[in-house]
Structure formats: structure tokens, C-alpha cells
């Protein structure tokens, strides 16, 4: 079982890097929870593949810095849809 968890952590890391994916997107793709993705890419990946861990952290930090922008866009779109449906 331990091998499967480590393999999943590597797969998650590669997916996040290749797709510039958010934790939520990776969780949806692999049908696991966001907390499992966090655990895999922050704890397990650090010990299994440190080079991949550094690259994944870079992508996740970029996503974290941009999340307020994505949230604002989502809110704007929400209210635009409401106005359109009136």
C-alpha cells in the first residue's frame, strides 16, 4: 500500500506541474479530497522526490498568489449571470 501512496504523490506532482493545476483541480481529476492532495504534495512528495516537490511548490505558490483574482472573476461572473437571467 505504501508504494501506491508514493506513486500517487508523484502522479499528482506531475499533473500539477504539467497543467499548472490548482489543488482543487488535481483533487477533482484524481477523485480524492483536497486535503489528501495537500498531504501528498507537501509531506509525501518531499521525501519521495525532493526535486519534483520544489517545482510543485512553485506552481502552488503561484496559484495561491493568484487566487484572489480568480475569486473576483468568479464572483463577477456569478452576478453577470444573475443579471442576464432576470
C-alpha positions in Angstrom: 0.0 0.0 0.0 2.8 2.4 0.8 4.1 2.2 -2.7 0.8 3.1 -4.2 0.6 6.3 -2.0 4.0 7.4 -3.0 3.2 6.8 -6.7 0.0 8.8 -6.3 2.1 11.7 -4.8 4.4 11.6 -7.8 1.5 11.5 -10.3 -0.2 14.4 -8.5 3.0 16.4 -8.6 3.5 15.8 -12.3 -0.1 16.6 -13.1 0.1 19.9 -11.1 3.2 20.9 -13.0 2.1 19.9 -16.5 -1.3 21.6 -16.2 -0.4 24.4 -13.8 -3.3 23.0 -11.8 -4.7 24.1 -8.6 -5.2 21.7 -5.6 -8.9 21.7 -6.3 -8.4 20.8 -10.0 -5.9 18.0 -9.0 -8.4 16.6 -6.4 -11.1 16.5 -9.0 -9.0 14.8 -11.6 -7.9 12.1 -9.2 -11.2 11.8 -7.3 -9.6 12.5 -3.9 -10.1 15.2 -1.4 -8.2 18.5 -1.4 -6.6 17.6 2.0 -5.3 14.4 0.5 -3.7 16.3 -2.3 -2.1 18.7 0.2 -0.8 15.8 2.2 0.6 14.1 -0.8 2.4 17.1 -2.4 3.6 18.7 0.8 4.6 15.8 3.0 5.0 12.6 1.0 6.4 14.2 -2.2 9.1 16.0 -0.1 10.6 12.7 1.0 9.9 10.7 -2.2 11.1 13.2 -4.9 12.5 16.4 -3.5 13.2 17.9 -6.9 9.6 17.4 -8.0 8.5 18.8 -4.6 10.3 22.1 -5.3 8.7 22.5 -8.7 5.2 21.7 -7.4 5.6 24.2 -4.5 6.5 26.8 -7.1 3.3 26.2 -9.0 1.1 26.1 -5.9 2.6 29.3 -4.6 1.9 31.0 -7.9 -1.7 29.7 -7.7 -2.1 30.9 -4.1 -0.9 34.4 -5.1 -3.5 34.5 -7.9 -6.5 33.0 -6.1 -7.9 36.4 -5.1 -8.1 37.3 -8.7 -9.8 34.0 -9.7 -12.3 34.5 -6.8 -13.1 38.0 -8.0 -13.7 36.8 -11.6 -15.9 34.0 -10.3 -18.0 36.5 -8.3 -18.3 38.9 -11.2 -19.4 36.1 -13.5 -21.9 35.0 -10.9 -23.6 38.4 -10.7 -23.4 38.8 -14.5 -25.3 35.5 -14.9 -27.9 36.7 -12.4 -28.5 39.9 -14.3 -28.8 38.0 -17.6 -31.4 35.7 -16.2 -33.7 38.5 -15.0 
